[in-house]
C-alpha cells in the first residue's frame, strides 16, 4: 500500500491557493478506454451548450503571484477554450482523460502525477529563480515565481503544465492528483470536486482513494 507522502503548502501561498489532494493506488491505466467515449462527448456537448461559470478566481490566483493568465493559461481554461472551439478533449490515457474531464467540468486546474516518481515529501510553493523542468511533449517549463509543486528532486508540476518526470503512463499504479483551487473556493465544493474525481477514477481505472 502507498504511504502518502507529506503534502504541505508554503507560507507564501497559504492565502492564495487551497489545494485539493488525492492519493490513489491500485490503478490500471489503459492507453484508451472506450467506456469514456460517451461521458466525455456528453461533457463536451454540455459545455458548448451551457458554458460553466466564469472561474475568475482561478485567474486571480495567477495574478496574485504576478502571472498573466492570458499568457500562461490555467490548464482548465485551456481545455474549455479548446472544447468551445469545437475540438474534442485530448485523449492521452484513461487516468489523464478522467482528470481532463473533471478539470473541464469544474473549471479548476488539475495536476496528475505518478507517485512512484515522486521523491520524498511534496510542497506547494513559489518556484525559485532559474527553476525549470522538462515538460510533457514541451520544452523546459520555467517555474521561477510561479505556483509550483516540488519534491526532494525539485519542481515537477504547476497549474498550467506538468513534468515528464512524473507523468502518468500505462505503467502507473499509484498517483497523486492535485486540484489547484483558489483559496476563495468553498471547502465543501472542493470536497465535492475531490469526491467526484475519486469516484470517476475508481470507475475507469480501478484506483482506490487513500
CORJORA-V935453 format. One record per backbone hydrogen bond with DSSP energy under -1.0 kcal/mol. NH is the residue of the N-H (numbers start at 1). CO is the residue of the C=O. If there is no record, write none. Layout:
<<NH,CO> <NH,CO>>
//
This chain:
<<8,122> <10,124> <13,10> <16,13> <17,13> <18,181> <20,179> <22,177> <24,175> <25,208> <27,173> <28,205> <36,33> <37,34> <40,36> <41,37> <42,38> <43,39> <44,40> <45,41> <46,42> <47,43> <48,44> <49,45> <50,46> <56,54> <58,55> <59,55> <60,56> <61,57> <62,58> <63,59> <64,60> <65,62> <66,63> <67,62> <71,68> <72,68> <75,159> <78,74> <79,75> <80,76> <81,77> <82,78> <83,79> <84,80> <85,81> <86,83> <87,82> <94,30> <97,93> <98,94> <99,95> <100,96> <101,97> <102,98> <103,99> <104,100> <105,101> <106,102> <107,103> <111,178> <113,176> <114,166> <115,174> <117,114> <118,115> <122,6> <123,150> <124,8> <125,148> <127,146> <131,128> <133,141> <136,162> <141,133> <143,131> <145,127> <146,143> <148,125> <149,157> <150,123> <151,154> <152,119> <154,151> <156,149> <157,149> <163,156> <164,134> <172,169> <175,24> <176,113> <177,22> <178,111> <179,20> <180,109> <181,179> <183,16> <185,182> <190,186> <191,187> <192,188> <193,189> <194,190> <195,191> <196,192> <197,193> <198,194> <199,195> <200,196> <201,197> <202,198> <203,199> <204,200> <205,201> <206,202> <207,201> <208,25> <210,23>>
//
